[in-house]
Amino acid sequence: MDALSQPFEERLQEIETYLDLLEAMQREIQGGPPEIGGVKITTQQQKILYSSVYLQLYNLVEATITWCVDAVCTAATANGRWLPGDLTAPLRREWVRSRARTHTDLSQERRLDYAVGFCDLLIQALPLSELTVEKKSNWDDTDIWMITKRLGLNLEISSAVSSGIKRRIRDDKGALALIKHLRNHLAHGSLSFSECGDGVTVLDLRDLKERTALYLREVVAAFRAYIDAYEFLLPQRRPATGTQP
């Protein structure tokens, strides 16, 4: 299993294991309130346990995108082989953004320091040793598409998976939009955990997990293909497929 798929599948398996627990608990509830150590699990506690799945799913989404974007940065700076001019225009733009701090609120003196340092890099024509792509802290399928566009990655999601991720599930939102929405409301305290889990079943949560997993697997595959084909480089600078950097 490759370096992107393995952590994704491991994190997904954690959610699967948690859902197995919830499913076992739901079966026990059909015969009356289950007990742990002589203490009965209440309906409110069950709702709280269910709502935690949204946090786990959001964690999976954000972690996956972070791994994918960081993998691009690692590939572009591997072994100091590539120059800034070798990068495609979108990724070179991200390099300028990170090294010149163009989107950071700085004092005039600090901005000058970064500008001088950036000029030194250009004058010395040094190979790429550092590349950071600024990432946001909230992710759904629209946000993921926007970051791939910034990188010059053509994200093509199969029609079946795309329909599944966009189909309205709750609050007129698709899967990833719902996960982001509920995670934010839980994190900011505008929604309680018991309110979040109200009216939800394990079957609902498994369906949400499956839609999310199918979508993210295609995102991971797209990033892997982008990196393996050196699509972060200008066409004339790309090694032949399979060539080691």
N, C-alpha and C positions, 0 to 999 in steps of 0.2 A: 504493500500500500504506500502511496506517495506521501510526501511531507505535508501536503495540504489536506488530503483526505483523512489521514490517520487521526489527527487531533479532532477533526470534525466528527468522525464516526465515534470516537471515544466519548466526546461530550454528548453526542446524541444518545449513546447507550445509557448514560446517566439518567437522562429523561425517561427513556424506556423503562429502566428499573424502577423509577419513582412511579410511573404510571401502572406498572405491575402491582405495586403496593396499594395504590388507590383502588385498582380493580378488585383486588382481594378484599379490601375493606368494604367496598360497595357490595360484594357478594355476601359478606357477613351481616351487613346491615339489613338485608332482606329477611333475615331470621331474627331480627331484633338488634338493638344497639350493641355493637361489639365492645369488648372490654380489653384494656391493657393494664395489667397489674391491678385488676380489680376496679379500675376506673372506666366508666362508660364513655365512649366517644360520642359527643353531642353533634347535632346537626350543624351548629355554628363552627365547631372544630373541623368538621368535614369540609365545609365551604372554604375555610381558611387554607386547608391542605390543598384543595383544588386550585385556589387562586395562585398558589406558589408556582404552578406549572407555567403561567404566563411570564413570570420572572425568569424561570429556567430557559424558556424558549427565547426570550429576548437576549439573555446572556449568550445563547448559542448563535443568534444572528450577529450580534456585535462582535463576538470573538471570531467568527468565521470571516467577516469582512476585514477585521484587523489582520488576521493571519494572511489573507490573500493580498492585501495592499502592501503589507510589510515584505511579503515574498517577492513582489515586483521590485521593491527598493533594493532588496538583497541581490537579486539577479542583475540589476543595472549597475551595481557597484562591485560585483564579484571580481576578485583578483586585480582590481584596478586596471581593467582592460579597456574600458570605454571612456571616451571623452564626452563632455557635455554636448558637443556638436554631433555626436553619434546618436543622441536620443531623438525620438520623434518630437514634433513640435508640442503636442500636449504634455508629454512627460518632461521635456526641457522647460516648459512653463512652470511645472511643479518644482523643478530644481531651482529655478530662479526665485520662486515664491519662498522656498525654504531657506535658501542661502542668503538672500537679500532681505528677508523678513518683511516682504512688501505688504503683508496683511496683519502685521503686528503693531499695536499701539506703542510707539517708542518716543523717547525724547529726541530732540533734534540732534544732540550729540551722539546718542546711541545709534540713531538712524545713519548718521554719517560714518560711524565706525563700521557698521555692517556694509554700507555702500563701498567703503574703501577695501574692506576684506573681500567683497565680491569682485571688485575690479582686479585685485591681486590674483584671484583664482583665474580670471580670464587672461590676464597678462602672462601668467606662468604656464597656461595651457596644461594644467595638471589633470591626470585622469580622475574620474569620479571616485571619491572616497566616502561620500556621504549623500544620501538622498532620503528625505523625509516627506511624505505626503500628508498634509494636514487632513485629519479626519474629524467628522462631527461626532456628537454623542447620542444621536437619535437615528435609528435606522428602520426603514421599511423598504418595500420593493422600489418605490420611486427614488428614494435616497441612494439605494444601491445602483440603480441605473445611472444616476447623476455622477457618482464617483467613477464608474467605469467609463463614462463619456469623458470625464476629465483626464483619464489615463489613456484615452484613445483606444480603449478596448470595446470591440463590437459585441455587446452582450445579447445573444440570441437565445431566448427561452422557448422551448417547445410549446406549441399551442395548448396542449392539454394541461401542462404544468402552469402555464401563464393564466389560463382560465381558472384553474383551481386556486391560485394564489390571490386572484382578484375577485372571486365570487364573494358576494356579501354574506357575512356570517352573523354579525352582531353589530348593533349601533351603526348600520349601513357601511360597515368597513370590511375589507378583505382581510385575509389571514395576517399578513405582516403589519398592516396598518392597525389592526385590532390589538395585536401583541404590543406594539409600540404605544398605542393609546392607553391601554390598561397598565402597562409598566410605568408610564409617566404619572398616571393618576395615583397609583399605589405609592410610588416614590415620593410624590409631593404631598401625600396625605389627603388628597381630595376624594379618595375612594378607599373604603375600608376593605380588608381582605375578605371578610364575610360577605360584603356587598358584591365584591368582584366574583366570588364563587357561587353566588345565588343563581339557582336555575341551571347550573352546569352539570353535565354528566361526564363520566370517564370516557364514554364514547365520543362526546364532543371534543374533549381534550386530545384524544388519540387522532381524531380527524384533523384537528388543527396542527398537531405535531407532524402528521404525515404530509400535509400540504407544504408545510415549512421545510421539511427535510428534502422533499423532492425538488423544491425550488433552489435551496441552497446547494444541493449536489450539482445542479446544472451551473450555478454560479462558480463553484469551485472548479468544475471541469473547464469553464470558459477561461478562468484565470490561469489554470495549468496549461492550457493550449497556447494562451497568449505568451506565457513565459517560455515554454518549450520551443516556440517558433520565433523567439526573440523579437516579438512584435513591438517591444518598447524601443527598438532601434530603427533607424531609417532603413528602408529596404536594401540599399546598397551596402550597408554595414552589417547586415545579418549573416552570421555563419550559416553554412549548410545545415539542414536539420540533422540533429544527432551529433553535431560537432561539439566537443567539450570546450567551454570557455577557458 
